Amino acid sequence: MKKPLPYMTAAFLTVFLDLLSFGIIIPDLQTRAESLGLRGVAIGAVLSIYSVAQLLVAPYLGRLSDQVGRRKILLITAFLSIIAGGRTPSAPSSR
């Protein structure tokens, strides 16, 4: 059995952490929206903003990664995700 290449391991880890963060953010967004008194369609709108933002930003990041290099963009975005994820629990809420 072949040993996985280090860059493949890093790529799989990056994708895993991205999907994990997506799975953590969505329930938290719903809870925060409900704590602010939102219901029904308003909660759906709040939940869809996260995906719409990814949809709009992805082409620009792709173009930038072609110009600058994928590794640099992945490291910067991963670092920003870590910072945002670390700050999320300390965000104010209406509770």
C-alpha distance (Angstrom), angle and dihedral (degrees) to the residues before:
residue distance angle dihedral
M1 . . .
K2 3.78 . .
K3 3.77 121.1 .
P4 3.85 112.8 -117.9
L5 3.77 114.6 -106.7
P6 3.82 115.3 -109.5
Y7 3.80 93.8 -120.7
M8 3.80 91.3 51.4
T9 3.79 89.9 52.0
A10 3.81 89.7 50.5
A11 3.81 91.2 48.3
F12 3.80 92.8 50.0
L13 3.80 91.0 46.5
T14 3.82 90.7 50.7
V15 3.81 92.6 50.5
F16 3.80 91.6 45.1
L17 3.81 92.6 51.7
D18 3.81 91.1 46.4
L19 3.81 92.2 52.9
L20 3.79 91.3 42.8
S21 3.79 91.3 53.4
F22 3.80 90.1 48.8
G23 3.80 89.7 52.3
I24 3.80 91.2 49.9
I25 3.81 97.4 44.7
I26 3.83 98.2 51.8
P27 3.85 97.3 59.4
D28 3.81 90.3 42.4
L29 3.81 91.7 51.6
Q30 3.79 90.0 51.0
T31 3.80 92.3 50.1
R32 3.80 92.3 48.1
A33 3.82 91.6 47.4
E34 3.81 91.0 51.4
S35 3.81 90.9 47.9
L36 3.82 87.9 55.6
G37 3.81 90.2 54.7
L38 3.80 98.5 -104.0
R39 3.79 119.8 146.9
G40 3.80 139.6 -174.0
V41 3.80 114.9 -25.9
A42 3.81 92.5 16.6
I43 3.82 90.6 59.2
G44 3.82 89.2 48.0
A45 3.80 89.8 52.2
V46 3.81 91.3 51.0
L47 3.80 91.0 49.1
S48 3.80 93.0 48.0
I49 3.82 93.6 52.3
Y50 3.82 90.2 72.7
S51 3.82 92.5 54.7
V52 3.81 94.1 41.2
A53 3.81 89.7 52.7
Q54 3.81 89.9 53.1
L55 3.80 90.4 47.8
L56 3.80 92.5 51.9
V57 3.81 97.6 42.7
A58 3.82 99.0 43.1
P59 3.84 97.3 77.0
Y60 3.81 92.0 50.0
L61 3.78 92.9 48.1
G62 3.81 89.5 47.0
R63 3.79 91.9 52.7
L64 3.80 91.0 45.1
S65 3.80 91.4 49.4
D66 3.80 89.5 53.0
Q67 3.80 89.7 54.4
V68 3.81 101.1 38.9
G69 3.78 102.3 24.2
R70 3.76 133.5 -88.7
R71 3.77 95.9 -111.6
K72 3.82 93.7 57.6
I73 3.81 93.0 48.1
L74 3.81 92.5 46.2
L75 3.80 91.4 50.0
I76 3.81 92.9 47.7
T77 3.81 94.4 46.7
A78 3.81 92.1 44.2
F79 3.81 89.7 51.1
L80 3.81 91.4 48.8
S81 3.82 90.0 48.8
I82 3.79 90.4 52.5
I83 3.80 91.4 50.6
A84 3.81 92.5 47.2
G85 3.80 92.0 46.0
G86 3.77 91.1 50.0
R87 3.79 92.6 50.3
T88 3.81 95.8 46.1
P89 3.81 96.5 82.0
S90 3.81 91.0 52.4
A91 3.82 93.7 51.3
P92 3.78 113.9 118.2
S93 3.78 118.4 -105.9
S94 3.77 135.3 -176.0
R95 3.81 93.7 -109.8
